[in-house]
Amino acid sequence: MALKQVSSNKCFEGFQKVFEHDSAELKCKMKFGIYLPPKAETGKCPVLYWLSGLTCTEQNFITKAGFHQAAAEHGLIVVAPDTSPRGCNVEGEDESWDFGTGAGFYVDATEDPWKTNYRMYSYIKDELPKLINANFPTDPERMSIFGHSMGGHGALVLALKNPGKYKSVSAFAPICNPIQCQWGKKALGGYLGSDVSKWEVYDATQLVKSYPDSHLDILIDQGKDDQFLSAGQLLPDNFIAACTERKIPVVFRLQQAIADFFVVLFQGYDHSYFFIATFINDHIKHHAKYLNA
């Protein structure tokens, strides 16, 4: 499959590149960012996939997260795809920010008019890794995944639905229980129809209840002053309870950074990339432990 290079920038002795390709799964042109660390010039490297959140493109993570130095030091290729098909002219895809364009939700749609193009689950699971492995110096046996918000949901779902495929998983402020929140109900209902049982296969809290073993070390960072946490869109407590019941290891860090005494004067960590950039090195290190084992 032909790749067209869109941009290339030297960064920490490696290269941050963006490519475009024709996606067979999504039936449109798609872009992805890929960071090639210095080690990629001399040998094969493990791959870490990042899934972004609502309204994002491939640009948000590669320009705002500040992950490059840690990825270079640990010798990790980092791939950041777009969040949905683009330019498919699906009726209604640009009517709202949390559904359609920029909001693929990492599911394979089954409802018209979405089912032809909105197949982000299969794109991330199958098509994109095959493309990356065919064109870059990767070790296909060493792959991990992480993401933010809608992308954190996607990362958890992909890891839980495919035991053994990913060496590790982590997330920033993930949508943990989408069948119980408004974002999830809108997206899953629109893409999958009204049968809630079809939604459950894309819900991390439901999936972890039947995960076959405990060999999955999950790291989650959540900002205490995240506006979407207080609005009930993320529901991490539900996921943690399900993991605890199944004895699945999960490290959940509620990040505040300031003493309670100063809460009135200063806001803590929110849902933004400032929060992600603060803790991204911890996540890169978490994945490197498994990818470089």
Helices and strands as residue ranges (DSSP letters): E 4-11, E 14-23, E 28-36, G 38-41, E 45-51, H 59-64, H 68-74, E 77-81, H 120-122, I 123-127, H 128-135, E 138-148, H 150-161, E 169-172, G 178-180, H 182-192, H 196-199, G 200-202, H 204-208, E 218-223, H 227-230, H 236-246, E 250-255, G 260-262, H 273-291
